[in-house]
Amino acid sequence: MKATWNGTVLAEAPKEEIIRIEGNFYFPPSSLQRDYFKDSDLHTTCHWKGEANYYTVTVDGQENLDAAWYYPVPKEGSVDKVGQDFTNYVSFWRGVEVGE
């Protein structure tokens, strides 16, 4: 599977390495093309997954603010609920396309 924005592949991994949580696809951290990501100051909290950190994505000088998020320290019990450890796995929104 691939995550793309503005025609650029941001992350790519075999489908069996992707974790799906609440309809969102989470990519393993090793699948990211790190040159396109920078830490964001945005943090949000999910009542059952914990605090999410965000990345801003930059491709060819265009920024997509807070377009990716991940959970560096999932809330206790959330990994059991998902059935897989999703620590630092990255999901996307704000126009980033995810598909095969």
N, CA, C and O atoms as a DFTB+ gen file, in Angstrom:
400 C
 N C O
     1  1       0.846      -1.178       0.000
     2  2       0.000       0.000       0.000
     3  2       0.890       1.240       0.000
     4  3       2.039       1.211       0.442
     5  1       0.321       2.324      -0.510
     6  2       1.065       3.580      -0.597
     7  2       0.237       4.730      -0.038
     8  3      -0.991       4.743      -0.125
     9  1       0.952       5.695       0.539
    10  2       0.363       6.976       0.904
    11  2       1.035       8.008       0.008
    12  3       2.259       8.138       0.013
    13  1       0.225       8.749      -0.769
    14  2       0.783       9.724      -1.705
    15  2       0.131      11.087      -1.528
    16  3      -1.029      11.206      -1.133
    17  1       0.910      12.095      -1.831
    18  2       0.397      13.469      -1.835
    19  2       1.131      14.239      -2.924
    20  3       2.356      14.169      -3.025
    21  1       0.390      14.961      -3.724
    22  2       0.954      15.727      -4.848
    23  2       1.826      14.846      -5.738
    24  3       2.867      15.284      -6.227
    25  1       1.391      13.592      -5.947
    26  2       2.095      12.674      -6.825
    27  2       3.358      12.060      -6.254
    28  3       4.096      11.384      -6.971
    29  1       3.618      12.284      -4.974
    30  2       4.824      11.777      -4.332
    31  2       4.467      10.721      -3.298
    32  3       3.558      10.912      -2.491
    33  1       5.188       9.609      -3.326
    34  2       4.973       8.541      -2.354
    35  2       5.607       8.946      -1.024
    36  3       6.817       9.152      -0.939
    37  1       4.778       9.056       0.005
    38  2       5.238       9.422       1.349
    39  2       5.583       8.199       2.186
    40  3       6.485       8.239       3.023
    41  1       4.851       7.104       1.949
    42  2       5.062       5.854       2.687
    43  2       4.589       4.710       1.807
    44  3       3.640       4.844       1.034
    45  1       5.278       3.576       1.944
    46  2       4.889       2.396       1.183
    47  2       5.251       1.154       1.984
    48  3       6.360       1.032       2.504
    49  1       4.287       0.228       2.076
    50  2       4.506      -1.001       2.843
    51  2       3.571      -2.082       2.320
    52  3       2.505      -1.774       1.787
    53  1       3.962      -3.356       2.469
    54  2       3.048      -4.449       2.116
    55  2       1.781      -4.378       2.974
    56  3       1.821      -3.974       4.136
    57  1       0.677      -4.775       2.384
    58  2      -0.619      -4.695       3.063
    59  2      -0.600      -5.389       4.425
    60  3      -1.247      -4.923       5.364
    61  1       0.134      -6.496       4.542
    62  2       0.156      -7.244       5.802
    63  2       0.910      -6.503       6.905
    64  3       0.813      -6.889       8.069
    65  1       1.653      -5.458       6.574
    66  2       2.355      -4.659       7.583
    67  2       1.564      -3.430       8.021
    68  3       1.956      -2.739       8.961
    69  1       0.465      -3.163       7.349
    70  2      -0.395      -2.017       7.659
    71  2      -1.358      -2.419       8.781
    72  3      -1.873      -3.537       8.792
    73  1      -1.593      -1.515       9.709
    74  2      -2.567      -1.755      10.773
    75  2      -3.766      -0.834      10.511
    76  3      -3.599       0.367      10.299
    77  1      -4.960      -1.402      10.526
    78  2      -6.174      -0.609      10.314
    79  2      -6.870      -0.403      11.649
    80  3      -7.211      -1.357      12.348
    81  1      -7.073       0.866      11.985
    82  2      -7.748       1.231      13.228
    83  2      -8.832       2.243      12.895
    84  3      -8.548       3.301      12.334
    85  1     -10.054       1.926      13.235
    86  2     -11.193       2.825      13.014
    87  2     -11.233       3.384      11.590
    88  3     -11.510       4.566      11.387
    89  1     -10.956       2.528      10.612
    90  2     -11.033       2.935       9.216
    91  2      -9.797       3.640       8.680
    92  3      -9.735       3.949       7.490
    93  1      -8.816       3.899       9.529
    94  2      -7.575       4.543       9.099
    95  2      -6.470       3.514       8.952
    96  3      -6.363       2.586       9.754
    97  1      -5.652       3.681       7.926
    98  2      -4.510       2.812       7.696
    99  2      -3.276       3.423       8.351
   100  3      -2.962       4.593       8.131
   101  1      -2.582       2.626       9.153
   102  2      -1.370       3.072       9.852
   103  2      -0.159       2.343       9.263
   104  3      -0.110       1.114       9.230
   105  1       0.807       3.126       8.805
   106  2       2.014       2.597       8.177
   107  2       3.130       2.440       9.192
   108  3       3.272       3.265      10.095
   109  1       3.939       1.363       9.049
   110  2       5.075       1.208       9.959
   111  2       6.043       2.382       9.808
   112  3       6.215       2.907       8.708
   113  1       6.670       2.792      10.900
   114  2       7.585       3.944      10.838
   115  2       8.696       3.761       9.803
   116  3       9.134       4.734       9.189
   117  1       9.149       2.536       9.608
   118  2      10.231       2.276       8.649
   119  2       9.803       2.479       7.201
   120  3      10.658       2.541       6.317
   121  1       8.505       2.583       6.936
   122  2       8.008       2.734       5.570
   123  2       7.970       4.191       5.099
   124  3       7.736       4.453       3.920
   125  1       8.194       5.124       6.000
   126  2       8.107       6.547       5.653
   127  2       9.335       7.033       4.892
   128  3      10.463       6.631       5.177
   129  1       9.093       7.903       3.923
   130  2      10.169       8.622       3.236
   131  2      10.426       9.874       4.093
   132  3       9.819      10.920       3.866
   133  1      11.302       9.759       5.046
   134  2      11.489      10.752       6.111
   135  2      11.802      12.167       5.631
   136  3      11.537      13.132       6.348
   137  1      12.358      12.304       4.436
   138  2      12.705      13.640       3.938
   139  2      11.485      14.548       3.800
   140  3      11.625      15.771       3.782
   141  1      10.298      13.966       3.702
   142  2       9.073      14.749       3.505
   143  2       8.363      15.119       4.811
   144  3       7.351      15.819       4.782
   145  1       8.875      14.662       5.942
   146  2       8.189      14.831       7.221
   147  2       8.971      15.724       8.167
   148  3      10.193      15.625       8.277
   149  1       8.240      16.602       8.851
   150  2       8.847      17.348       9.961
   151  2       7.847      17.390      11.104
   152  3       6.634      17.429      10.893
   153  1       8.381      17.380      12.314
   154  2       7.516      17.387      13.495
   155  2       6.650      18.636      13.522
   156  3       7.090      19.728      13.160
   157  1       5.426      18.456      13.951
   158  2       4.469      19.545      14.132
   159  2       4.299      19.802      15.628
   160  3       4.613      18.944      16.454
   161  1       3.809      20.965      15.958
   162  2       3.513      21.282      17.360
   163  2       2.137      20.769      17.792
   164  3       1.797      20.816      18.975
   165  1       1.347      20.280      16.834
   166  2      -0.008      19.832      17.148
   167  2       0.006      18.499      17.904
   168  3       0.747      17.578      17.560
   169  1      -0.821      18.424      18.929
   170  2      -1.058      17.197      19.683
   171  2      -2.556      17.127      19.954
   172  3      -3.184      18.124      20.309
   173  1      -3.112      15.943      19.783
   174  2      -4.514      15.726      20.124
   175  2      -4.590      14.477      21.000
   176  3      -3.636      13.703      21.082
   177  1      -5.734      14.294      21.650
   178  2      -5.887      13.134      22.524
   179  2      -7.108      12.333      22.125
   180  3      -8.212      12.863      21.992
   181  1      -6.886      11.053      21.938
   182  2      -7.968      10.102      21.730
   183  2      -8.256       9.463      23.087
   184  3      -7.330       9.069      23.797
   185  1      -9.533       9.359      23.448
   186  2      -9.879       8.842      24.772
   187  2      -9.400       7.418      25.014
   188  3      -9.243       7.015      26.167
   189  1      -9.160       6.633      23.941
   190  2      -8.710       5.262      24.189
   191  2      -7.333       4.937      23.615
   192  3      -6.702       3.973      24.049
   193  1      -6.850       5.732      22.638
   194  2      -5.517       5.456      22.071
   195  2      -4.422       6.290      22.728
   196  3      -3.260       5.882      22.736
   197  1      -4.773       7.443      23.276
   198  2      -3.780       8.296      23.932
   199  2      -3.488       9.566      23.158
   200  3      -4.293      10.006      22.337
   201  1      -2.320      10.157      23.427
   202  2      -1.949      11.422      22.788
   203  2      -1.274      11.174      21.440
   204  3      -0.326      10.396      21.334
   205  1      -1.785      11.853      20.415
   206  2      -1.219      11.759      19.073
   207  2      -0.291      12.936      18.820
   208  3      -0.578      14.069      19.205
   209  1       0.824      12.646      18.168
   210  2       1.727      13.673      17.661
   211  2       1.519      13.754      16.156
   212  3       1.046      12.800      15.539
   213  1       1.871      14.890      15.565
   214  2       1.632      15.106      14.140
   215  2       2.908      15.460      13.400
   216  3       3.885      15.936      13.978
   217  1       2.862      15.209      12.091
   218  2       3.900      15.642      11.166
   219  2       3.279      16.575      10.136
   220  3       2.128      16.396       9.737
   221  1       4.041      17.563       9.712
   222  2       3.710      18.344       8.531
   223  2       4.482      17.720       7.378
   224  3       5.659      17.387       7.512
   225  1       3.809      17.566       6.251
   226  2       4.408      16.967       5.062
   227  2       4.761      18.082       4.089
   228  3       3.951      18.978       3.850
   229  1       5.964      18.035       3.528
   230  2       6.395      19.028       2.544
   231  2       6.892      18.316       1.297
   232  3       7.795      17.481       1.354
   233  1       6.275      18.669       0.154
   234  2       6.650      18.102      -1.139
   235  2       6.809      19.255      -2.126
   236  3       5.893      20.057      -2.307
   237  1       7.971      19.331      -2.759
   238  2       8.243      20.376      -3.754
   239  2       7.893      21.769      -3.243
   240  3       7.331      22.582      -3.977
   241  1       8.224      22.042      -1.992
   242  2       7.999      23.355      -1.410
   243  2       6.587      23.608      -0.920
   244  3       6.322      24.660      -0.339
   245  1       5.677      22.675      -1.135
   246  2       4.291      22.835      -0.662
   247  2       4.125      22.074       0.641
   248  3       4.502      20.907       0.747
   249  1       3.548      22.759       1.644
   250  2       3.329      22.154       2.954
   251  2       1.887      21.698       3.122
   252  3       0.946      22.379       2.712
   253  1       1.741      20.548       3.724
   254  2       0.439      20.031       4.132
   255  2       0.513      19.916       5.653
   256  3       1.005      18.926       6.195
   257  1       0.013      20.949       6.325
   258  2       0.147      21.050       7.780
   259  2      -0.564      19.916       8.499
   260  3      -1.728      19.618       8.230
   261  1       0.158      19.289       9.419
   262  2      -0.424      18.274      10.310
   263  2      -1.113      17.146       9.540
   264  3      -2.153      16.649       9.971
   265  1      -0.544      16.744       8.415
   266  2      -1.183      15.777       7.518
   267  2      -1.005      14.327       7.958
   268  3      -1.638      13.432       7.398
   269  1      -0.155      14.083       8.950
   270  2       0.081      12.721       9.408
   271  2       0.145      12.709      10.930
   272  3       0.583      13.677      11.551
   273  1      -0.291      11.613      11.515
   274  2      -0.249      11.515      12.976
   275  2       0.162      10.118      13.424
   276  3       0.075       9.148      12.670
   277  1       0.609      10.046      14.661
   278  2       1.056       8.776      15.245
   279  2       0.962       8.859      16.759
   280  3       0.848       9.942      17.334
   281  1       1.012       7.705      17.386
   282  2       0.940       7.609      18.849
   283  2       2.285       7.089      19.365
   284  3       2.564       5.895      19.252
   285  1       3.125       7.970      19.932
   286  2       4.431       7.524      20.422
   287  2       4.333       6.648      21.672
   288  3       5.188       5.794      21.907
   289  1       3.287       6.863      22.469
   290  2       3.077       6.062      23.682
   291  2       1.569       5.767      23.776
   292  3       0.826       6.511      24.416
   293  1       1.129       4.679      23.136
   294  2      -0.301       4.358      23.197
   295  2      -0.780       4.181      24.638
   296  3      -0.052       3.701      25.507
   297  1      -2.017       4.583      24.854
   298  2      -2.624       4.473      26.181
   299  2      -2.712       3.005      26.607
   300  3      -2.922       2.112      25.786
   301  1      -2.550       2.785      27.896
   302  2      -2.605       1.425      28.439
   303  2      -3.895       0.735      28.001
   304  3      -4.985       1.296      28.110
   305  1      -3.750      -0.475      27.512
   306  2      -4.894      -1.266      27.069
   307  2      -5.241      -1.092      25.598
   308  3      -5.958      -1.919      25.036
   309  1      -4.743      -0.027      24.961
   310  2      -5.125       0.225      23.573
   311  2      -4.484      -0.767      22.601
   312  3      -5.106      -1.142      21.607
   313  1      -3.260      -1.191      22.873
   314  2      -2.601      -2.174      22.008
   315  2      -3.367      -3.498      22.070
   316  3      -3.550      -4.161      21.049
   317  1      -3.809      -3.876      23.255
   318  2      -4.612      -5.092      23.395
   319  2      -5.918      -4.964      22.620
   320  3      -6.360      -5.919      21.981
   321  1      -6.528      -3.799      22.676
   322  2      -7.792      -3.573      21.973
   323  2      -7.609      -3.681      20.462
   324  3      -8.461      -4.243      19.773
   325  1      -6.506      -3.147      19.945
   326  2      -6.227      -3.200      18.511
   327  2      -5.755      -4.597      18.100
   328  3      -6.040      -5.060      16.996
   329  1      -5.037      -5.253      18.999
   330  2      -4.515      -6.578      18.699
   331  2      -3.117      -6.568      18.113
   332  3      -2.555      -7.623      17.818
   333  1      -2.553      -5.379      17.943
   334  2      -1.195      -5.211      17.427
   335  2      -0.613      -3.950      18.036
   336  3      -1.335      -3.005      18.357
   337  1       0.704      -3.949      18.190
   338  2       1.374      -2.755      18.706
   339  2       1.474      -1.715      17.601
   340  3       2.174      -1.932      16.612
   341  1       0.793      -0.600      17.751
   342  2       0.782       0.455      16.749
   343  2       1.648       1.655      17.148
   344  3       1.506       2.735      16.575
   345  1       2.535       1.476      18.117
   346  2       3.436       2.548      18.551
   347  2       4.202       3.110      17.357
   348  3       4.867       2.370      16.632
   349  1       4.103       4.416      17.162
   350  2       4.807       5.164      16.110
   351  2       4.349       4.848      14.694
   352  3       4.936       5.366      13.744
   353  1       3.331       4.024      14.516
   354  2       2.769       3.812      13.182
   355  2       2.060       5.092      12.757
   356  3       1.458       5.775      13.586
   357  1       2.129       5.416      11.476
   358  2       1.683       6.726      10.986
   359  2       0.460       6.589      10.089
   360  3       0.416       5.740       9.199
   361  1      -0.530       7.439      10.339
   362  2      -1.723       7.517       9.508
   363  2      -1.805       8.920       8.898
   364  3      -1.121       9.846       9.335
   365  1      -2.662       9.051       7.876
   366  2      -2.710      10.286       7.089
   367  2      -4.123      10.800       6.889
   368  3      -5.097      10.054       6.995
   369  1      -4.215      12.086       6.599
   370  2      -5.468      12.746       6.218
   371  2      -5.103      14.001       5.463
   372  3      -3.971      14.136       4.998
   373  1      -6.051      14.934       5.329
   374  2      -5.835      16.229       4.672
   375  2      -5.303      16.086       3.249
   376  3      -4.332      16.732       2.856
   377  1      -5.973      15.219       2.492
   378  2      -5.656      15.098       1.066
   379  2      -4.599      14.070       0.724
   380  3      -4.331      13.851      -0.457
   381  1      -3.992      13.437       1.701
   382  2      -3.058      12.358       1.409
   383  2      -3.881      11.127       1.017
   384  3      -4.774      10.711       1.755
   385  1      -3.578      10.556      -0.136
   386  2      -4.313       9.404      -0.634
   387  2      -3.626       8.114      -0.211
   388  3      -2.408       7.980      -0.323
   389  1      -4.416       7.173       0.272
   390  2      -3.902       5.869       0.673
   391  2      -4.590       4.818      -0.182
   392  3      -5.818       4.780      -0.268
   393  1      -3.787       3.961      -0.815
   394  2      -4.338       2.902      -1.650
   395  2      -3.271       1.920      -2.051
   396  3      -2.116       2.004      -1.632
   397  1      -3.692       0.986      -2.877
   398  2      -2.754      -0.065      -3.313
   399  2      -2.019       0.351      -4.565
   400  3      -1.192      -0.404      -5.076
